[in-house]
Amino acid sequence: MRISRHYVRVQGRRVHYRRAGAGPAVLLVHQSPRSSAEWLPLMERWAERFTVIAPDTPGFGQSDPLPGDRPEIDDFANALIDLLDALGIARTAAYGFHSGGIILMAALRRDPARFSAAAIGGYAIWTEAERAAFGDAYLPPFHPSAYGEHLTWLWNRILEQSWFFPWFDVRDAARLSVARDDPVRVDATVRDMLDSGDAYRAGYGAVLRAPRDVPPPGAAMPPALITAYDGDPLQPHIDRLGALPEGWSAVKVRTPAEQQDRTFAFLSAHPAPVPPPAPALPDEGFSWVEGLQLHWRGAGEALRVHPPGRSLETQSDALAIDLPGHGLSDAWNGRDWDEIVNVAARALGAGRVEQAPAPAGDPDRLYPNLTPDRFGSYLTRAWSVVRARAFFSPWYEADAAHATAFDPATIAPERLAIAHRELLRATAARDYHRHLAGRD
């Protein structure tokens, strides 16, 4: 099943979303601090029945944050409704998980007629004591540091969230039964946090502060299903819901798979109309080239192609693409590099290609193995590489003979954070470097 990616402008903000399928509309609202990437496995299954639309909520993934320093839950609910307006979707079914469910509940209360049905996985109803216990400890500031110390904190914070709840409460009484140490799953959340940066506190904070506005029994609302599985710290909150509107139900289930199956059946029983085609932005998007979805941005007669290991993130307004296996583009599928670039140039209306050269050095050493490991050491390894790159060429020859002049601004933590994200995403850097070397 093909999952396409898109950008749309919503109230002046750039919003990124994923879309798949051709049936009735279903909106998926991810939890914090994730992005729409969280929904990829589910989208592949549900797209056989629905048109599934999964946005990055404001400040997460590739979506711009909301204005202001302290947006509230109604601002996030309004942003969700505004997105439906921008996409021309008059009515949809929807599913929100954890904090995504809080946003969805607020949107339901604001505009119930927009939803044919709603499902929520794990709806939190905190006591005042629980809310006070979270305080500011749950959402500390997150800024890059000069030597990558923030990455050690981030890895362990995400890892231990499956061990204790809240994550900082390392007492036996706070242990979770769903503890795990899967590097791939931790890495997925870590990458989303690296994209959000300190903006994660705005979205997460709005959810934690939000009142729990479950509609009263007499409210005119679309049907809704609330579920929580064994081991979810929010499962006990099912018992806190109280009386619900007509057509609403709340049940405890055994597993995440059962939760998704029951949600799928429920939403299938209350279909919305098929949504219109996805609109396109004139200055940024994703194009299918040689079976790959390539991220592009800008305008101009020449298509600029970044060097191996980089991306278009640091490009100006010139027309540029992320190569396969770089930036936000799909992984490289073994196709001919020159053909990919030339087809992309034609598709984007570029008359010529401006290719950045490969950096000096051995590709096997320039681009180390950055496979996620149990201890998150790949994150600090990548940080050390991009920092050393500012001082030496090639970076692994750290001696006077290979020292390079540099602008101190290039080692500002914010600049290094961009280069760090680029390197983590550059899974095809070695292959592309070898291709360029073979042309010389």
Summary of the structure (lengths in Angstrom):
residues: 440
radius of gyration: 22.9
end to end distance: 38.9
largest distance: 77.7
contacts: 1444
relative contact order: 0.12
helix: 39%
strand: 18%
